[in-house]
Amino acid sequence: MSEPASTLDSADREALGLKVGAGGLVALLAGLVLGSKLLRVAGLGAALVGGGLYAREKLVERGEKISAAEASIHSELDDLDPVARAQVIKGLAEPDS
């Protein structure tokens, strides 16, 4: 099975989530104004899906930042001698005074 010809990057997925959510809110408001239960339900569903897409993308982005920071810290610690490494780890473990 091959991958799709075009894939969305992070910014495009964020924008898609925001657009779906905003469209859902507009449909929800239109349903309230027009008195349409179907439009309100569809709008609420789209707003929830859009919010979920946006939140998921933000969590993925956060995870990538954490992984990059962790790799960088491990790399820096590996360059230290054992005593210096222990001092740095101790300093990081202590709460700020």
HELIX and SHEET records of a PDB file:
HELIX    1   1 SER A   10  LEU A   34  1                                  25    
HELIX    2   2 LYS A   37  ASP A   78  1                                  42    
HELIX    3   3 PRO A   82  ALA A   93  1                                  12    
END                                                                             
